[in-house]
Amino acid sequence: MALYSEKVMDHFRNPRNVGKLDDADGIGEVGNARCGDIMKIYIKVADGVISDVKFNTYGCGSAIASSSMATEMIKGKPISEALELTNKAVAEALDGLPAHKLHCSVLAEEAIRAAIKDYYDKNGIAYDPSLFPEPHEE
């Protein structure tokens, strides 16, 4: 069996939503010191919906694929739905990740949450702090 699914390889070779939004409404950046992956997600919000999303990821193929898939999963969705995105859902959408690469999907979830929190903070929007736990280092 191949180490990576065809979906992981497709999102690694042809990542969706790569780039930077200069006029982003929210920016989330997270990293994992142990593996060296750094993920930055930019969101544009219109009427409570993520109208555009871009990412820049420095890391392995799993990190790039996780970023790509996660951005595809939240684009066009209300913020409330984007906040429900889990690393498990990202990994499942990629048809699985090797156990030692699951932290990449965790980073994608954390980067999206960080971008939404940044959006809330910039716009003075009240939120439940428990929705935004501190990213954890492995």
Phi, psi and chi 1 to 4 in degrees:
 res  aa     phi    psi   chi1   chi2   chi3   chi4
   1 MET       -  140.8 -177.1  178.5  131.7      -
   2 ALA   -68.4  149.5      -      -      -      -
   3 LEU   -65.8  -36.6 -175.3   60.0      -      -
   4 TYR  -120.0  144.8  -63.7  106.6      -      -
   5 SER   -71.0  165.0   70.8      -      -      -
   6 GLU   -62.0  -35.5  -74.9 -174.4   32.8      -
   7 LYS   -65.6  -41.6  -81.3 -169.6 -176.7  175.1
   8 VAL   -60.3  -47.0  170.2      -      -      -
   9 MET   -63.6  -38.7  -65.7  -53.2  -64.6      -
  10 ASP   -64.6  -46.0  179.9   43.8      -      -
  11 HIS   -70.9  -24.7  -82.7  -91.3      -      -
  12 PHE   -75.5  -46.6  166.9   63.1      -      -
  13 ARG   -75.0  -32.7  -70.4 -173.9 -177.4  121.6
  14 ASN  -130.2   64.4  -52.0  -67.0      -      -
  15 PRO   -63.7  142.2   20.1  -26.9      -      -
  16 ARG   -95.5  147.5  -75.8   66.3  150.4  178.5
  17 ASN    65.6   30.4  -53.9  -52.8      -      -
  18 VAL   -76.0  140.4  173.9      -      -      -
  19 GLY   137.4 -163.3      -      -      -      -
  20 LYS  -133.0  141.8  177.8 -178.5  178.8 -176.7
  21 LEU  -102.9  108.7  -68.6  172.8      -      -
  22 ASP   -63.4  -28.3  -70.7  -35.8      -      -
  23 ASP  -108.4   35.5   59.1  -14.2      -      -
  24 ALA   -59.6  141.9      -      -      -      -
  25 ASP   -84.2  -22.0  -66.4  -43.1      -      -
  26 GLY  -152.7  141.1      -      -      -      -
  27 ILE  -131.3  130.8  -59.3  170.1      -      -
  28 GLY  -124.3  128.5      -      -      -      -
  29 GLU  -128.4  127.7 -176.5  171.9    1.4      -
  30 VAL  -135.8  159.8  -64.2      -      -      -
  31 GLY  -150.7  164.1      -      -      -      -
  32 ASN  -124.5  108.9 -177.8  -54.1      -      -
  33 ALA   -62.7  -31.9      -      -      -      -
  34 ARG   -67.8  -42.8 -163.0  178.5   92.4 -140.2
  35 CYS  -100.5  -15.6   68.2      -      -      -
  36 GLY    88.0    2.8      -      -      -      -
  37 ASP   -72.8  137.1  -66.2  -25.9      -      -
  38 ILE  -131.1  129.5  -61.0  170.9      -      -
  39 MET  -126.3  131.2 -154.0  173.5  -82.6      -
  40 LYS  -127.3  125.1 -164.2  166.3 -167.3  176.2
  41 ILE  -118.7  134.4  -62.0 -142.6      -      -
  42 TYR  -115.1  132.3  -54.4   83.5      -      -
  43 ILE  -124.1  146.6   58.9  170.7      -      -
  44 LYS  -115.7  131.0 -166.8   80.9 -178.0  136.3
  45 VAL  -120.9  132.8  179.8      -      -      -
  46 ALA  -133.2  120.6      -      -      -      -
  47 ASP    53.3   41.8  -62.7  -38.7      -      -
  48 GLY    78.1    6.6      -      -      -      -
  49 VAL  -116.5  139.9  172.3      -      -      -
  50 ILE   -76.3   99.9  -63.5  175.5      -      -
  51 SER   -81.6  -26.4   57.8      -      -      -
  52 ASP  -151.7  151.9 -160.1    5.3      -      -
  53 VAL  -151.5  138.4   57.6      -      -      -
  54 LYS  -135.6  162.4  -60.4  -78.9 -174.9 -153.0
  55 PHE  -145.4  153.6   78.4   90.7      -      -
  56 ASN  -127.8  124.7  -74.4  -44.3      -      -
  57 THR  -130.1  130.5  -66.4      -      -      -
  58 TYR  -107.8  113.0  174.5   83.6      -      -
  59 GLY   169.6 -165.4      -      -      -      -
  60 CYS   -76.7  175.3   65.9      -      -      -
  61 GLY   -58.7  -37.3      -      -      -      -
  62 SER   -66.8  -36.6  -66.8      -      -      -
  63 ALA   -67.2  -42.9      -      -      -      -
  64 ILE   -65.9  -45.5  -67.3  165.8      -      -
  65 ALA   -63.3  -40.1      -      -      -      -
  66 SER   -64.8  -41.8  -68.0      -      -      -
  67 SER   -61.9  -47.2  -58.3      -      -      -
  68 SER   -60.5  -49.5  174.7      -      -      -
  69 MET   -64.4  -43.7  179.3   58.7   81.2      -
  70 ALA   -61.4  -41.8      -      -      -      -
  71 THR   -66.3  -37.0   58.7      -      -      -
  72 GLU   -62.9  -36.3  -75.8  -74.7  -80.3      -
  73 MET   -74.7  -23.4  -66.4  172.9   78.8      -
  74 ILE  -104.8  -15.2   67.4  165.7      -      -
  75 LYS   -63.1  127.2 -166.8  172.6 -166.7  175.4
  76 GLY    83.6    2.7      -      -      -      -
  77 LYS  -100.3  151.4  -59.6  -81.2 -164.7 -105.3
  78 PRO   -62.5  151.3  -17.9   28.2      -      -
  79 ILE   -55.0  -39.4  -72.5  177.3      -      -
  80 SER   -58.1  -37.9   57.8      -      -      -
  81 GLU   -72.4  -39.8  -79.8 -174.5   41.1      -
  82 ALA   -61.3  -35.5      -      -      -      -
  83 LEU   -67.9  -20.0  -80.2  170.4      -      -
  84 GLU   -85.2   -9.6  -67.9  173.5    6.8      -
  85 LEU   -63.6  128.8 -177.6   70.7      -      -
  86 THR  -113.0  159.2   63.9      -      -      -
  87 ASN   -61.5  -32.4   65.9  -62.6      -      -
  88 LYS   -63.5  -41.6 -174.1  174.0 -170.3 -106.2
  89 ALA   -65.1  -38.8      -      -      -      -
  90 VAL   -64.0  -48.1  172.9      -      -      -
  91 ALA   -61.4  -41.8      -      -      -      -
  92 GLU   -65.0  -39.0  -73.8  173.7    0.4      -
  93 ALA   -65.1  -25.3      -      -      -      -
  94 LEU   -89.5    9.3  -72.0  167.4      -      -
  95 ASP    60.6   34.4  -69.1  -22.8      -      -
  96 GLY    96.3  153.8      -      -      -      -
  97 LEU  -130.1  149.2  -73.1  169.8      -      -
  98 PRO   -58.1  147.5  -19.7   29.8      -      -
  99 ALA   -52.6  -39.8      -      -      -      -
 100 HIS   -77.0    1.2   67.4  -75.2      -      -
 101 LYS  -117.0    3.6  -67.1  -65.9 -176.8  177.3
 102 LEU   -61.7  -26.4  -78.7  174.3      -      -
 103 HIS   -60.3  -23.1   67.4  -86.7      -      -
 104 CYS   -66.0  -40.1  -64.0      -      -      -
 105 SER   -71.4  -30.4   61.6      -      -      -
 106 VAL   -64.1  -43.1  171.6      -      -      -
 107 LEU   -60.1  -40.6  -78.4  177.9      -      -
 108 ALA   -61.8  -45.3      -      -      -      -
 109 GLU   -60.5  -45.6  175.6 -173.1  -21.2      -
 110 GLU   -65.9  -37.7  -70.1  175.4  -13.8      -
 111 ALA   -66.9  -39.5      -      -      -      -
 112 ILE   -64.9  -45.6  -72.4  166.2      -      -
 113 ARG   -60.5  -41.0  -74.6 -175.5  178.1  -84.6
 114 ALA   -64.9  -38.4      -      -      -      -
 115 ALA   -67.1  -40.6      -      -      -      -
 116 ILE   -67.0  -41.8  -67.7  169.2      -      -
 117 LYS   -61.7  -41.9 -178.2  179.7 -176.9  -59.2
 118 ASP   -60.8  -42.9 -176.8   51.5      -      -
 119 TYR   -59.8  -47.9  165.6   71.9      -      -
 120 TYR   -59.7  -46.8  -76.8  167.5      -      -
 121 ASP   -61.6  -44.8  -71.6  -16.7      -      -
 122 LYS   -64.5  -28.5  -75.2  178.4  177.7  172.0
 123 ASN  -105.9    7.6  -69.8  -79.5      -      -
 124 GLY    62.9   31.7      -      -      -      -
 125 ILE   -89.3  124.9  -61.7  168.8      -      -
 126 ALA   -70.0  145.1      -      -      -      -
 127 TYR  -151.8  163.0   56.1   84.1      -      -
 128 ASP   -81.6  114.3  178.6   -8.2      -      -
 129 PRO   -56.6  -24.9  -19.3   28.0      -      -
 130 SER   -67.1  -16.5   69.9      -      -      -
 131 LEU   -71.7  -16.6  -69.1  172.5      -      -
 132 PHE  -126.7   69.4  -56.5   99.1      -      -
 133 PRO   -65.4  154.3   21.7  -28.7      -      -
 134 GLU   -62.4  134.7  -75.3  -62.6  -48.9      -
 135 PRO   -56.5  143.6  -22.8   32.0      -      -
 136 HIS  -104.6  144.9   60.7  -78.5      -      -
 137 GLU   -91.3  142.2  -74.8  -69.7  -40.1      -
 138 GLU   -96.2      -  -73.3 -173.9   25.2      -
